[in-house]
Amino acid sequence: MNIFVTNDDGINETGIRELVKALHEKAGAKVFVCAPDGQRSAMSHSITMRETIYAEEVEIEGAEMAFVTSGTPADCVIVGLHLFRERGIDIDLLFAGINHCSNIGTDTIYSGTVGAATEGAIHHIPSAAVSVDTHHASHFEYACDLAVDTIKKTGGTWDSRIIININTPNLPKEEIRGVKYTVIGDREYVDDIRFKGTEGNKGMYRYGGQPVVYEGLPDTIDVIAMQDGYASITPLKVDMTAHEATGLLEEWRIGK
């Protein structure tokens, strides 16, 4: 099995290296990497349209072949598929991660990790995003185990329009309470935008803040499952159509 691994934190981060190693050693896969040359978090599904994307072959332990690029996570998928297919390599699965910080709730909209996995799905490749819940992630074993188990349990044959979104607490494996199958919830922050002062006539602002702690909500919501110490697995999809609202358009008759 040929597995494409990418991320949004950059090719030198620990998470991607641990995932490559696990997929190679525990899943017996041939791993092919194409990842950014630096931090590309919160780039969502953006692609580079007005600049040249540079790609260079590098060596990654456990990978059959690896490239580093100047592009976004979605760029890495597009460029990587091109580079691998030029060399006669067909990709069976794609994993984005392991991301240093969870991608749950409405944060999935901004996530470069989820964006990369979605790009894989657009290319009809079964794809998954894998994340650990902190920017300073240090416990990757459980996330790696879930990635490997995803391959073993599915055979890598799930509907390629579905993205499997895996998130784990940053805890030792034995301290994680288990796995919850979840839906996307809200992800809100206290003081999410902060005034940092002025520079001439310009106000300066930066994103920050602490996640809101929710009470009284079911742990079938990804944010709550993670808050309660469980790993969360949520199925996402490429199709963004609000199918339940198509009847409303007929009722409103906009433009008719």
N, C-alpha and C positions, 0 to 999 in steps of 0.2 A: 504493500500500500504506500502510495506517495502522498505525503502530507505537506502542505504549504503552511509555514508559520510566519506571522508578521506581528507587529504591535504598534502602539502609538507613543510609547515612552522612549524609544530609541533602541538600536541594535545592541548596545552595550549594557542595558539594564539587566538586573538579576532575573527578573520574571521570565523574560523570553528565553534566556539561557537554560533555566530550570525546566521550562516546558519542552524545549528541543531535546534535552537530555532524557526526560521522562518518555516522550513519544518514541524516541529511538530505542531506549533500553527496555522499557516496560511494555510498549505496544508493538515493538519489533518493526516499526515503520521506517521507511526512507524519508528523511526530513529535508525539505528545501525551504530556505529562508530568504525573504526580501523584506527589509525593515528600514525605517528612517535613520538618518545619521544623527539625530538628536531628538529632543522632546517635541512631540506633536500632539499633546493631549488637547482635548476639547476642540479638535478640528472637524468633528462630525464626519460628514461624507464629502468634504471639500476635495476638489482636484485642482491641479496646477494647470491653468489655461494660458497664462501670459509669460511664463518663464520656462527655460529649459530644465528638464529633470535629468540629473546626473546619476549614473549607476556605476558601482565598482564592485568587482568580485572580491570577497573576503573569505576568511576561514572561521567557522564556528564549530566548536566541539560537538560532535553528534550529528552534524548536518552533512548531507551529501554534497550540497552546493549552497552558497549564500551570497547575497548581494546587499549592499547598503546603498540607499538612494537619498537624494536631496528633497524628495517629494513628501506628500502627505501619506497617511496610512492607506487611503483608497488608491492613491497613485502607486504605492508599493505593490498592491494586489494587481493592478493593471499592468505595470511594468514587469513585475515578477512573472506573471503568467506568460507574457510575451517572451521573456528571456528563457524561461524553462521550455516552452514549446519550441523555440528555435533550436533547442538542444534535444528535441525528441522526447521530452518529459511531459507526461499527462498527469495532472493533479487529481487525486481522488477526494481529498478533504482539505479544508482550510481551518486553521485555528488562529485566532487573534488574541495575543496576550503572552504571558500572564500580566495583566495590567496592574500597576501599583495604584490602587484606589478602586473602590467598587463602581460598577456601572449598573445602577438600579434606579427604579422610578423614572421620573422625567429626565434624570441625568443621561439616560440612554440616548436622548435626542442629540446631546452635545458630544457624545463619546466618539473619539477617533477609533477606539477599539471596536465598538459596535459598527461604526462606519466601514471599517475594513472587512468585518465579517459580512456585512450587507453587500459589499462589492463582490465578495466571493459568491454570495447567493445569486446576485445578478448574472454572474457568469455560469450559473447552473452547477455550482459546486456546493455540496453540503458543508455548511460553515458554522463555527461556534466561536463565541467570545468568552474569555476566561479572565476573571479579575479577583483580586484580594483587597479587602476593605481597609486600606490606609495608603497614604502617599509614601509611608515609610514601611512598606510591607517587608516582612522577614520570614513568614511562614507560608511556604508554597506547596508543601507536600500534599495537603488535602485537595487543593486546586488541581495539581498534577494528577492525582488519583482519579478525580472526577473526569478529567479530560480523557484519560486512558480508558476508564469504564464506559464513557460515551462511545468510544470506538468499539469496545468489546460487546456492549449490549445492543448497539444499533447495526453493527457491521458497516457503519459508514454509509448507510443506504437511505437515510431519511430524505423527505421531500426537500429539494434544494432551494425552494422558496421560503423555507423555515430556517431561522437562525436560532441556535440554542445559546442562551445567555446564562452563563454559570458565574456565580459570585460566592466567595467564601469569606468568613471572618478571618482576621489576621490572628489566628490562634493555633497552638499546636494541635495536631490532628485529633488527639484524644480528648481535647476540650471542646471540640465542635459538637453540637447537640444532635446533628444529623442533617438530612436534606429535606427541604420543602419544595414542592412544585408550585409555582407562584404565578401571579399576574403583576403587571406594572402598577405601581402606586404613585402617589405624589412624593416628590423629593424637594423639601423646602429648607431654607437656611435662615438663621437669625443673623441680621446685619450682613446680608450677602454682598452688598456693594459699599465700599468704605471710602470716605473722603480722605485723601492723603496730603492735602495742602494745595498750594498754588505755585505755578511757574509762569511769571509774568501775569498775563490776563487769563490764563488757562487754569481751570480747576483740574486736579488730578484724582483719579479714582482707581481702585483695584477691587477685584472680586475676592471674597473671603467668607468669613462667618462659619458658624457651627451648624451641623444638621439639626433640624427640629426633631425632638424625641416625641413620638406619638403614643397615645394611650387609647385602649379600648377598641383597637382595630384588629381584624383577624390576621393570623400569620400565613394566610394564603396570599397576602400582598408581599411582594419582594422586599420592600423597605422594612416591613415589620419582622419578617423572617430573619433578616440579617440583624436587625436591632436586638432580637431575642437569642442570638447566638447560633442560628442555623445557617447552613449553606442554602442558597436560593438558585433554582433552575427555572428559567422563564422562556417559553417559546415566543419568538418575535417573528415578524413577517415583512417581506418586501412590499407587498400590496398595501398602500396607505389609504385606499378607498374606504370611505365611511359607507359601507353597503346599506346599513340600516337607514341612512338618510336619503337614499335615491328616491324614495316615494315623496319626500318633502319637496324635492325639486319639481316633481310633477304637480304638487299642490300649489307651490309658489308661482310656477310658470314664469320664471325670470326670462325675459327676452322674448316671450311668446304672446 
